[in-house]
């Protein structure tokens, strides 16, 4: 996940509760149905993704496989 200031012509934009997320057009089919949440606790604050299509993920949580 990266922050970007330019939206590509074919990129998808999703907005909810005032938050906009832009998804690269090549990634859309892999992310269908994914829920994103922001979680804070005493130790960390992070984005958490729940992808119902995922069959597994790496230990750091940055990549997954379908």
N, CA, C and O atoms as a GROMACS GRO file, in nm:
protein
  264
    1UNK      N    1   0.085  -0.116   0.000
    1UNK     CA    2   0.000   0.000   0.000
    1UNK      C    3   0.090   0.123   0.000
    1UNK      O    4   0.184   0.132   0.078
    2UNK      N    5   0.060   0.216  -0.088
    2UNK     CA    6   0.134   0.341  -0.096
    2UNK      C    7   0.039   0.459  -0.099
    2UNK      O    8  -0.079   0.445  -0.134
    3UNK      N    9   0.090   0.573  -0.062
    3UNK     CA   10   0.015   0.696  -0.075
    3UNK      C   11   0.049   0.756  -0.209
    3UNK      O   12   0.165   0.755  -0.251
    4UNK      N   13  -0.051   0.809  -0.277
    4UNK     CA   14  -0.028   0.867  -0.409
    4UNK      C   15  -0.112   0.993  -0.423
    4UNK      O   16  -0.215   1.008  -0.358
    5UNK      N   17  -0.069   1.082  -0.508
    5UNK     CA   18  -0.143   1.206  -0.530
    5UNK      C   19  -0.208   1.211  -0.668
    5UNK      O   20  -0.286   1.301  -0.697
    6UNK      N   21  -0.176   1.113  -0.752
    6UNK     CA   22  -0.229   1.110  -0.888
    6UNK      C   23  -0.313   0.983  -0.907
    6UNK      O   24  -0.266   0.872  -0.880
    7UNK      N   25  -0.437   1.000  -0.953
    7UNK     CA   26  -0.523   0.886  -0.982
    7UNK      C   27  -0.510   0.852  -1.129
    7UNK      O   28  -0.528   0.938  -1.215
    8UNK      N   29  -0.479   0.726  -1.158
    8UNK     CA   30  -0.468   0.680  -1.296
    8UNK      C   31  -0.604   0.681  -1.365
    8UNK      O   32  -0.708   0.676  -1.298
    9UNK      N   33  -0.604   0.688  -1.494
    9UNK     CA   34  -0.728   0.698  -1.572
    9UNK      C   35  -0.821   0.578  -1.548
    9UNK      O   36  -0.943   0.595  -1.547
   10UNK      N   37  -0.766   0.460  -1.529
   10UNK     CA   38  -0.847   0.340  -1.511
   10UNK      C   39  -0.858   0.294  -1.366
   10UNK      O   40  -0.920   0.191  -1.339
   11UNK      N   41  -0.798   0.368  -1.273
   11UNK     CA   42  -0.802   0.330  -1.132
   11UNK      C   43  -0.943   0.347  -1.075
   11UNK      O   44  -1.018   0.434  -1.119
   12UNK      N   45  -0.977   0.263  -0.978
   12UNK     CA   46  -1.108   0.269  -0.911
   12UNK      C   47  -1.096   0.353  -0.784
   12UNK      O   48  -0.998   0.341  -0.710
   13UNK      N   49  -1.194   0.437  -0.759
   13UNK     CA   50  -1.196   0.517  -0.637
   13UNK      C   51  -1.316   0.475  -0.553
   13UNK      O   52  -1.429   0.468  -0.601
   14UNK      N   53  -1.290   0.446  -0.426
   14UNK     CA   54  -1.394   0.407  -0.332
   14UNK      C   55  -1.395   0.509  -0.220
   14UNK      O   56  -1.290   0.542  -0.165
   15UNK      N   57  -1.513   0.560  -0.186
   15UNK     CA   58  -1.523   0.658  -0.077
   15UNK      C   59  -1.629   0.613   0.022
   15UNK      O   60  -1.740   0.575  -0.016
   16UNK      N   61  -1.592   0.618   0.151
   16UNK     CA   62  -1.687   0.585   0.256
   16UNK      C   63  -1.651   0.664   0.380
   16UNK      O   64  -1.534   0.671   0.419
   17UNK      N   65  -1.750   0.723   0.442
   17UNK     CA   66  -1.730   0.803   0.564
   17UNK      C   67  -1.624   0.911   0.546
   17UNK      O   68  -1.548   0.940   0.638
   18UNK      N   69  -1.617   0.969   0.427
   18UNK     CA   70  -1.524   1.078   0.401
   18UNK      C   71  -1.382   1.034   0.369
   18UNK      O   72  -1.295   1.119   0.349
   19UNK      N   73  -1.357   0.905   0.363
   19UNK     CA   74  -1.224   0.854   0.332
   19UNK      C   75  -1.224   0.799   0.190
   19UNK      O   76  -1.309   0.718   0.153
   20UNK      N   77  -1.128   0.844   0.110
   20UNK     CA   78  -1.115   0.796  -0.028
   20UNK      C   79  -0.998   0.700  -0.039
   20UNK      O   80  -0.889   0.726   0.012
   21UNK      N   81  -1.022   0.589  -0.106
   21UNK     CA   82  -0.917   0.491  -0.134
   21UNK      C   83  -0.917   0.468  -0.284
   21UNK      O   84  -1.021   0.441  -0.343
   22UNK      N   85  -0.798   0.478  -0.345
   22UNK     CA   86  -0.783   0.454  -0.488
   22UNK      C   87  -0.714   0.321  -0.506
   22UNK      O   88  -0.609   0.295  -0.447
   23UNK      N   89  -0.773   0.236  -0.591
   23UNK     CA   90  -0.720   0.102  -0.616
   23UNK      C   91  -0.674   0.096  -0.760
   23UNK      O   92  -0.749   0.127  -0.852
   24UNK      N   93  -0.548   0.054  -0.779
   24UNK     CA   94  -0.495   0.038  -0.914
   24UNK      C   95  -0.579  -0.061  -0.992
   24UNK      O   96  -0.618  -0.165  -0.938
   25UNK      N   97  -0.607  -0.031  -1.117
   25UNK     CA   98  -0.698  -0.113  -1.196
   25UNK      C   99  -0.655  -0.259  -1.204
   25UNK      O  100  -0.741  -0.347  -1.213
   26UNK      N  101  -0.525  -0.288  -1.201
   26UNK     CA  102  -0.478  -0.427  -1.208
   26UNK      C  103  -0.507  -0.506  -1.080
   26UNK      O  104  -0.507  -0.629  -1.082
   27UNK      N  105  -0.532  -0.436  -0.968
   27UNK     CA  106  -0.552  -0.503  -0.840
   27UNK      C  107  -0.699  -0.522  -0.806
   27UNK      O  108  -0.731  -0.596  -0.713
   28UNK      N  109  -0.789  -0.458  -0.878
   28UNK     CA  110  -0.931  -0.460  -0.841
   28UNK      C  111  -0.986  -0.601  -0.828
   28UNK      O  112  -1.054  -0.631  -0.730
   29UNK      N  113  -0.960  -0.688  -0.923
   29UNK     CA  114  -1.020  -0.822  -0.919
   29UNK      C  115  -0.971  -0.904  -0.800
   29UNK      O  116  -1.040  -0.996  -0.756
   30UNK      N  117  -0.852  -0.874  -0.747
   30UNK     CA  118  -0.798  -0.947  -0.632
   30UNK      C  119  -0.853  -0.893  -0.500
   30UNK      O  120  -0.845  -0.960  -0.397
   31UNK      N  121  -0.908  -0.771  -0.504
   31UNK     CA  122  -0.952  -0.707  -0.380
   31UNK      C  123  -1.104  -0.701  -0.365
   31UNK      O  124  -1.153  -0.644  -0.268
   32UNK      N  125  -1.178  -0.758  -0.459
   32UNK     CA  126  -1.324  -0.756  -0.449
   32UNK      C  127  -1.369  -0.821  -0.318
   32UNK      O  128  -1.325  -0.930  -0.283
   33UNK      N  129  -1.456  -0.753  -0.246
   33UNK     CA  130  -1.508  -0.804  -0.120
   33UNK      C  131  -1.421  -0.774   0.001
   33UNK      O  132  -1.459  -0.807   0.113
   34UNK      N  133  -1.305  -0.712  -0.019
   34UNK     CA  134  -1.214  -0.684   0.091
   34UNK      C  135  -1.269  -0.573   0.180
   34UNK      O  136  -1.319  -0.471   0.132
   35UNK      N  137  -1.260  -0.595   0.311
   35UNK     CA  138  -1.296  -0.494   0.409
   35UNK      C  139  -1.169  -0.436   0.469
   35UNK      O  140  -1.075  -0.509   0.501
   36UNK      N  141  -1.167  -0.303   0.483
   36UNK     CA  142  -1.051  -0.235   0.540
   36UNK      C  143  -1.095  -0.163   0.667
   36UNK      O  144  -1.199  -0.098   0.668
   37UNK      N  145  -1.015  -0.176   0.773
   37UNK     CA  146  -1.046  -0.111   0.899
   37UNK      C  147  -0.919  -0.050   0.955
   37UNK      O  148  -0.809  -0.095   0.922
   38UNK      N  149  -0.933   0.051   1.039
   38UNK     CA  150  -0.820   0.112   1.107
   38UNK      C  151  -0.833   0.076   1.254
   38UNK      O  152  -0.932   0.110   1.318
   39UNK      N  153  -0.732   0.008   1.308
   39UNK     CA  154  -0.739  -0.044   1.444
   39UNK      C  155  -0.627   0.018   1.527
   39UNK      O  156  -0.511   0.024   1.485
   40UNK      N  157  -0.663   0.066   1.646
   40UNK     CA  158  -0.566   0.121   1.740
   40UNK      C  159  -0.574   0.044   1.871
   40UNK      O  160  -0.683   0.012   1.918
   41UNK      N  161  -0.458   0.014   1.929
   41UNK     CA  162  -0.455  -0.043   2.062
   41UNK      C  163  -0.340   0.022   2.138
   41UNK      O  164  -0.285   0.122   2.092
   42UNK      N  165  -0.302  -0.031   2.252
   42UNK     CA  166  -0.198   0.030   2.334
   42UNK      C  167  -0.061   0.028   2.268
   42UNK      O  168   0.025   0.109   2.302
   43UNK      N  169  -0.039  -0.064   2.176
   43UNK     CA  170   0.093  -0.083   2.118
   43UNK      C  171   0.105  -0.027   1.977
   43UNK      O  172   0.211   0.023   1.939
   44UNK      N  173  -0.002  -0.036   1.898
   44UNK     CA  174   0.010   0.001   1.757
   44UNK      C  175  -0.121   0.057   1.702
   44UNK      O  176  -0.228   0.041   1.762
   45UNK      N  177  -0.110   0.121   1.588
   45UNK     CA  178  -0.225   0.166   1.511
   45UNK      C  179  -0.197   0.125   1.367
   45UNK      O  180  -0.089   0.154   1.314
   46UNK      N  181  -0.294   0.057   1.303
   46UNK     CA  182  -0.267   0.006   1.169
   46UNK      C  183  -0.395  -0.017   1.091
   46UNK      O  184  -0.504  -0.026   1.148
   47UNK      N  185  -0.380  -0.025   0.959
   47UNK     CA  186  -0.489  -0.067   0.872
   47UNK      C  187  -0.494  -0.219   0.873
   47UNK      O  188  -0.390  -0.285   0.864
   48UNK      N  189  -0.614  -0.274   0.885
   48UNK     CA  190  -0.632  -0.418   0.884
   48UNK      C  191  -0.724  -0.452   0.767
   48UNK      O  192  -0.829  -0.390   0.750
   49UNK      N  193  -0.684  -0.550   0.687
   49UNK     CA  194  -0.760  -0.590   0.569
   49UNK      C  195  -0.815  -0.730   0.589
   49UNK      O  196  -0.743  -0.821   0.630
   50UNK      N  197  -0.943  -0.748   0.558
   50UNK     CA  198  -1.004  -0.879   0.562
   50UNK      C  199  -1.049  -0.911   0.419
   50UNK      O  200  -1.150  -0.858   0.372
   51UNK      N  201  -0.973  -0.997   0.352
   51UNK     CA  202  -1.004  -1.034   0.215
   51UNK      C  203  -1.060  -1.176   0.214
   51UNK      O  204  -0.987  -1.271   0.239
   52UNK      N  205  -1.190  -1.190   0.185
   52UNK     CA  206  -1.250  -1.323   0.188
   52UNK      C  207  -1.196  -1.417   0.080
   52UNK      O  208  -1.219  -1.538   0.087
   53UNK      N  209  -1.127  -1.364  -0.020
   53UNK     CA  210  -1.072  -1.446  -0.128
   53UNK      C  211  -0.932  -1.500  -0.096
   53UNK      O  212  -0.882  -1.588  -0.166
   54UNK      N  213  -0.871  -1.448   0.009
   54UNK     CA  214  -0.733  -1.484   0.043
   54UNK      C  215  -0.725  -1.626   0.097
   54UNK      O  216  -0.804  -1.666   0.182
   55UNK      N  217  -0.628  -1.702   0.047
   55UNK     CA  218  -0.603  -1.838   0.093
   55UNK      C  219  -0.486  -1.844   0.191
   55UNK      O  220  -0.468  -1.945   0.260
   56UNK      N  221  -0.407  -1.736   0.197
   56UNK     CA  222  -0.292  -1.732   0.287
   56UNK      C  223  -0.225  -1.597   0.277
   56UNK      O  224  -0.250  -1.521   0.184
   57UNK      N  225  -0.140  -1.567   0.375
   57UNK     CA  226  -0.068  -1.439   0.373
   57UNK      C  227   0.069  -1.456   0.438
   57UNK      O  228   0.096  -1.554   0.507
   58UNK      N  229   0.154  -1.357   0.414
   58UNK     CA  230   0.287  -1.360   0.475
   58UNK      C  231   0.278  -1.319   0.621
   58UNK      O  232   0.174  -1.271   0.665
   59UNK      N  233   0.384  -1.336   0.694
   59UNK     CA  234   0.385  -1.303   0.835
   59UNK      C  235   0.371  -1.155   0.865
   59UNK      O  236   0.320  -1.118   0.970
   60UNK      N  237   0.417  -1.069   0.774
   60UNK     CA  238   0.410  -0.925   0.799
   60UNK      C  239   0.275  -0.868   0.761
   60UNK      O  240   0.243  -0.756   0.800
   61UNK      N  241   0.194  -0.942   0.685
   61UNK     CA  242   0.061  -0.896   0.648
   61UNK      C  243   0.054  -0.807   0.526
   61UNK      O  244  -0.053  -0.754   0.495
   62UNK      N  245   0.165  -0.790   0.456
   62UNK     CA  246   0.164  -0.701   0.340
   62UNK      C  247   0.129  -0.770   0.209
   62UNK      O  248   0.097  -0.703   0.111
   63UNK      N  249   0.134  -0.902   0.205
   63UNK     CA  250   0.100  -0.971   0.081
   63UNK      C  251   0.011  -1.091   0.112
   63UNK      O  252   0.010  -1.142   0.224
   64UNK      N  253  -0.061  -1.134   0.012
   64UNK     CA  254  -0.151  -1.248   0.028
   64UNK      C  255  -0.157  -1.325  -0.102
   64UNK      O  256  -0.114  -1.276  -0.207
   65UNK      N  257  -0.210  -1.448  -0.095
   65UNK     CA  258  -0.228  -1.526  -0.218
   65UNK      C  259  -0.373  -1.573  -0.228
   65UNK      O  260  -0.442  -1.588  -0.127
   66UNK      N  261  -0.415  -1.595  -0.351
   66UNK     CA  262  -0.553  -1.635  -0.378
   66UNK      C  263  -0.554  -1.775  -0.436
   66UNK      O  264  -0.660  -1.828  -0.466
   0.00000   0.00000   0.00000
